[in-house]
């Protein structure tokens, strides 16, 4: 059970990181 929670949290962190990275790039471009 702990592994499942760890994988879910890990996936959430990666998704959030990609989202903010994408937003940051768009912000720099001015889109």
N, C-alpha and C positions, 0 to 999 in steps of 0.2 A: 504494500500500500504506500509506503514511504517513497518508493521509486516512482510510482505513478504521480504523486504530488510533485516530486522533484522535476519530472519530465514536463509536466504541465507548466510549472513556474518557469522552467528554463525556456520553454517555447514562448511563453508570454513575454519574457525579457527580450528574446531575440526579435519577436514581432514588434515590440515597442521600439527597440533600437532601430530597426529598419524603417519604421514609420517616421521617427524623428529625423533620421538621416535623410530620408526622402523629402520631408518637409523643409529641412535645412537647405537642401540643394535647390528646391523650388524658390525658397526665400532669397537665396543668393542670386538666382537668375531673375527674380522679380515676377515670377508667375503667381 
